[in-house]
Amino acid sequence: MITSTTNNIVNGLLKFSGSDTVKFLQGQLSCDINELTLHKALPGVYCSPQGRIRASFIIIKLADDNYLMILPKSQITFLIEVMKPYIGFFQSAMEDVSEAWHVFGLTESSNSEPLSDTTTHLTTESWQLSIVDDVLCLKLPGAISRWHCLSSQPLNEKWSNIQQTATMDWYSEDLKSGMVWITDKNRDQFLPHDLSMPALGAINFEKGCYTGQEIVARMEYRGTPKYELAIINTEPSDNEIPDKLVQLIDNDNEIKIGQLVEKIQLKDKCWLLLASVKRNILDQEKLKLSLSETAILCTIESPYTVFLTRNTDKENTNL
């Protein structure tokens, strides 16, 4: 069954256009704009000069000198303000076009029925784009097939009648696939390696200079990253999860293990967390988080390990 969500949490669109747009974006973003095609998108980050992530996004090419950045809508005003002093030196312009596009998510469950005629041409490769009935469909990474869809034209009846899915389900799949969306709550807190952005494909180490590049490259080639991204699943709990994650050891000692990035409480009251944790923590598989006067049992894993394992299993099943 194909389902969609129109209340997509990442529904902001920032358009860049003009003859110097590639040159401008190359000096600002972590991904290589020259790798974009009409059928290939890229994840990326915008960093401070200190290498801290100020925005995360997916960028697509609409035409020559015409690019569209997908990111949380709440980030657009901030990004326009911090980029404004630099874009003035280029023949380029940026514009919030969020209201000019239909933005929705499309999901195919692993036990779905065959796709309808409308969606048989969807790509199955992550970060690739398909165009179906004037709808841009971007394949997202993860164990479940999902597409981030955009259209500047009115949706026809086939697309409008796709069954809706819960926003929470879509958001939880973002977390499970390691897609970190930076907002004002976690801006300027993390280095790209803290959130495993190189593993997501959001960092190009050969493209040359961009804002924060020196810090990011030094960590890659000369440093030893202390943190990486992890998925944490908790037991059911009514307690709030703190931003600072503290592990309880032997019912007595406590040790800080990392920083909460995003969280969502599921219908069964379990928490699904995306966190930047100390690299050796992922070897434990299970841990107890200290919540003030209580503790909660959790499982912990890497989003990329989970993704690769599930896809390998799926491929072996089909042999």
DANOR-V51391 format. One record per pair of residues at least 12 apart in sequence whose ideal C-beta (glycine too) atoms are under 10 Angstrom apart, sorted by the first residue. I is the first residue (numbers start at 0). GAP is how many residues later the second one is. Records with the same first field share a line. If there is no record, write none. Layout:
I: GAP, GAP
This chain:
0: 106, 107, 108, 110, 111, 112, 114, 161, 162, 164
1: 104, 105, 106, 107, 110, 111, 112, 113, 114, 116, 117, 120, 143, 145, 160, 161, 163
2: 102, 103, 104, 105, 106, 109, 159, 160, 161, 162, 163, 166, 167
3: 100, 101, 102, 103, 143, 145, 155, 156, 157, 158, 159, 160, 161, 166
4: 98, 99, 100, 101, 102, 141, 157, 159, 160, 161, 162, 163, 164, 165, 166
5: 96, 97, 98, 99, 143, 149, 154, 156, 158, 159, 161
6: 96, 97, 98, 157, 158, 159, 160, 161, 163, 164
7: 62, 65, 95, 96, 97, 140, 141, 142, 159, 162, 163, 166
8: 63, 64, 96, 158, 159, 161, 162, 165, 172, 174
9: 46, 47, 48, 60, 61, 62, 63, 65, 93, 95, 138, 160, 161, 164, 169, 171
10: 59, 60, 61, 62, 87, 88, 90, 91, 92, 93, 94, 137, 139
11: 45, 57, 58, 59, 60, 61, 62, 63, 64, 65, 67, 84, 85, 86, 91, 169
12: 47, 55, 56, 57, 58, 60, 63, 82, 83, 84, 85, 86, 87, 88, 90, 137, 139
13: 41, 43, 45, 53, 54, 55, 56, 57, 59, 61, 62, 63, 65, 66, 69, 80, 81, 82, 83, 84
14: 47, 51, 52, 53, 54, 78, 79, 80, 81, 82, 83, 85, 86
15: 12, 17, 43, 46, 49, 50, 51, 52, 53, 67, 71, 74, 76, 77, 78, 79
16: 45, 46, 47, 48, 49, 50, 51, 74, 75, 76, 77, 78
17: 47, 48, 49, 69, 72, 73, 74, 75, 76
18: 45, 46, 71, 72, 73
19: 45, 67, 69, 70, 71, 72, 73
20: 12, 43, 44, 45, 46, 66, 69, 70, 71, 72, 73
21: 12, 14, 39, 42, 43, 45, 68, 70
22: 66, 67, 68, 69
23: 59, 62, 63, 64, 65, 66, 67, 68, 69, 70
24: 19, 21, 34, 42, 44, 58, 62, 65, 67, 69, 185
25: 178, 181, 182, 183, 184
26: 59, 62, 63, 180, 181, 182, 183, 184, 186
27: 16, 18, 19, 51, 54, 55, 58, 59, 182, 183, 184
28: 13, 15, 16, 17, 18, 26, 28, 30, 40, 173, 175, 178, 181, 182
29: 12, 13, 14, 15, 16, 17, 23, 26, 27, 162, 167, 168, 172, 173, 174, 175, 177, 180, 181, 182, 183, 186
30: 12, 13, 14, 15, 26, 27, 28, 166, 170, 171, 172, 173, 176, 179
31: 12, 171, 172, 173, 174, 175, 176, 178
32: 26, 28, 34, 171, 174, 177
33: 170, 173
34: 26, 169, 172
35: 23, 24, 25, 26, 31, 91, 93
36: 23, 24, 91, 92
37: 22, 23, 24, 25, 26, 91, 93, 98
38: 21, 22, 84, 86, 88, 89, 90, 91, 92
39: 20, 21, 83, 85, 87, 88, 89, 98
40: 17, 18, 19, 20, 27, 29, 85, 86, 87, 88, 95, 97, 98, 99, 107
41: 15, 16, 17, 18, 19, 85, 159, 160, 162
42: 13, 14, 15, 16, 27, 83, 84, 97, 98, 136, 137, 154, 157, 158, 159, 160
43: 12, 13, 14, 15, 25, 27, 148, 153, 156, 157, 158, 159, 160, 166
44: 12, 135, 137, 145, 146, 147, 150, 152, 155, 157, 158, 165, 167, 171
45: 23, 25, 29, 32, 33, 36, 37, 136, 164, 165, 166
46: 141, 143, 144, 145, 150, 156, 163, 164, 165, 166, 168, 169
47: 34, 139, 140, 163, 164, 167
48: 162, 163, 164, 165, 166
49: 138, 141, 161, 162, 164, 165
50: 139, 140, 141, 142, 160, 161, 162, 163, 164, 165, 166, 167, 168
51: 130, 135, 136, 137, 138, 139, 140, 142, 160, 163
52: 127, 129, 133, 134, 135, 136, 137, 138, 139, 141, 142, 144, 149, 159, 163
53: 21, 24, 25, 28, 128, 133, 134, 135, 157, 158
54: 14, 16, 17, 20, 21, 23, 24, 27, 28, 126, 127, 128, 132
55: 14, 15, 16, 19, 123, 124, 125, 126, 127, 130, 131, 134, 136, 139, 141, 144, 146
56: 12, 13, 14, 15, 18, 22, 124, 125, 145
57: 12, 13, 69, 80, 82, 90, 121, 144
58: 12
59: 67, 69, 76, 78, 88, 90
60: 68
61: 74, 88, 90
64: 26, 27
66: 25, 27
67: 29, 33, 68, 82, 84
68: 25, 28
69: 28, 31, 33, 68, 78, 80, 111
70: 27, 110, 111, 112
71: 109, 110, 111, 112
72: 23, 25, 26, 30, 110
73: 107, 109, 110, 111
74: 106, 107, 108, 109, 112
75: 18, 19, 20, 21, 22
76: 19, 107
77: 104, 105, 106, 109
78: 15, 17
79: 14, 15, 16
81: 129
82: 128
85: 125
96: 55
99: 52
100: 35, 48, 49, 50, 51, 52
101: 33, 47, 48, 49, 50, 51, 52, 53, 57, 58
102: 45, 46, 47, 48
103: 31, 43, 44, 45, 46, 47, 51, 55, 58, 60, 66
104: 33, 35, 41, 42, 43, 44, 60, 62, 64, 65, 66, 68, 69
105: 13, 16, 26, 29, 31, 32, 33, 34, 39, 40, 41, 42, 43, 53, 56, 59, 64
106: 33, 37, 38, 39, 40, 55, 56, 58, 62, 63, 66
107: 14, 16, 36, 37, 38, 39
108: 35, 36, 56, 60
109: 33, 34, 35, 200, 204
111: 32, 33
114: 30
115: 42, 46
116: 15, 41
117: 14, 15, 17, 38, 39, 40, 41, 44
118: 13, 14, 16, 18, 28, 39, 40, 43
119: 12
120: 12, 16
121: 13, 15, 16, 17, 23, 25, 27
122: 14, 15, 16, 24
123: 15, 21, 23
124: 14, 16
125: 12, 13, 14, 15, 16, 20, 51, 74, 75, 181
126: 12, 13, 14, 73, 74
127: 19
128: 18, 19, 21
129: 17, 19
130: 20
131: 15, 17, 19, 26, 27
132: 18, 20, 22, 23, 25, 26
133: 16, 17, 18, 19, 20, 21, 22, 25
134: 12, 14, 15, 16, 17, 18, 20, 21, 23, 24
135: 12, 13, 14, 15, 16
136: 12, 13, 14
137: 12
139: 30, 33, 34, 37, 39
140: 36, 37, 38, 59, 60, 162, 163, 166, 170
141: 31, 32, 33, 34, 35, 36, 37, 161, 164, 165, 168, 169
142: 30, 33, 34, 160, 163, 164, 165, 166, 167, 168, 170, 171
143: 25, 26, 29, 32, 33, 166
145: 19, 24, 27, 28, 31
147: 22, 26
148: 13
165: 101
167: 96, 97, 98, 99, 104
168: 97, 98
170: 91, 93, 101
171: 92, 94, 100
173: 88, 90, 100
174: 56, 57, 86, 87, 88, 89, 97, 98, 99, 100, 128
175: 55, 57, 96, 98, 125, 127, 130, 131, 134
176: 23, 54, 97, 126, 127, 129, 130
177: 17, 18, 19, 21, 22, 50, 51, 52, 53, 96, 124, 125, 126, 127, 128, 129
178: 21, 23, 50, 83, 95, 124
179: 12, 14, 15, 16, 17, 20, 22, 49, 81, 82, 94, 96, 123
180: 80, 81, 93
181: 13, 79, 80
182: 79
184: 58, 75, 76, 77
185: 57, 73, 74, 75, 76, 88, 90
188: 54, 70, 72, 87
189: 37, 39, 69, 71, 86
190: 21, 24, 25, 28, 32, 34, 35, 36, 85
191: 20, 23, 24, 27, 28, 33
192: 22, 23, 26, 27, 30, 31, 32, 33, 34, 35, 36, 83, 86
193: 25, 31, 32, 33, 34, 35, 64, 65, 67, 82, 83
194: 32, 33, 34, 64, 66, 79, 80, 81
195: 29, 31, 32, 33, 34, 80, 106, 107, 108
196: 19, 32
197: 18, 21, 22, 27, 30
198: 29, 30, 103, 104, 105, 106, 108
199: 29, 103, 104
202: 13, 14, 17
204: 12, 15, 16
223: 55
224: 54
225: 32, 50, 51, 52, 53, 54
226: 30, 31, 32, 48, 49, 50, 51, 52, 54
227: 30, 47, 48, 49, 50, 51, 53, 54, 74, 75, 76
228: 29, 32, 45, 46, 47, 48, 53, 73, 74, 75
229: 15, 27, 28, 31, 43, 44, 45, 46, 47, 48, 49, 51, 52, 68, 70, 71, 72, 73, 75
230: 41, 42, 43, 44, 51, 67, 68, 69, 70, 71, 72, 73, 74, 75
231: 13, 25, 26, 28, 31, 39, 40, 41, 42, 43, 45, 49, 55, 57, 64, 66, 67, 68, 69
232: 33, 37, 38, 39, 40, 64, 65, 66, 67, 68
233: 29, 31, 32, 35, 36, 37, 38, 39, 55, 57, 62, 63, 64, 65
234: 33, 34, 35, 36, 53, 54, 60, 61, 62, 63, 64
235: 29, 30, 32, 33, 34, 35, 60
236: 28, 32, 33, 34, 52, 54, 57, 58, 59, 60, 61
237: 27, 31
238: 30, 32, 50, 52, 53, 54, 55, 56, 57
239: 23, 25, 31, 51, 52
240: 19, 22, 24, 30, 32, 34, 48, 50, 55, 57
241: 18, 21, 47, 48, 49, 50
242: 16, 17, 18, 20, 32
243: 12, 13, 14, 15, 16, 46
244: 12, 13, 14, 15, 28, 30, 31, 32, 33, 36, 42, 44, 45, 53
245: 12, 42, 43, 44, 45, 46, 49
246: 30, 31, 34, 37, 40, 41, 42, 43, 48, 51, 53
247: 39, 40, 41, 42, 43, 46, 47, 48, 49
248: 38, 39, 41
249: 38
250: 37, 44
252: 37
253: 34, 35, 36, 41
254: 23, 26, 35
255: 21, 22, 34
256: 18, 19, 20, 21, 23, 24, 27, 30, 32, 33, 43
257: 15, 17, 18, 19, 20, 21, 23, 42
258: 16, 17, 18
259: 13, 14, 15, 16, 17
260: 12, 13, 14, 15, 16
261: 12, 13
262: 12
269: 26, 28
270: 18, 25, 27
272: 16, 25, 27
273: 29
274: 14, 23, 25
276: 23, 25
278: 23
280: 19
281: 18, 19, 20, 23
282: 17
283: 14, 15, 16
284: 13, 14, 15, 16
285: 12, 13, 14
286: 12, 13
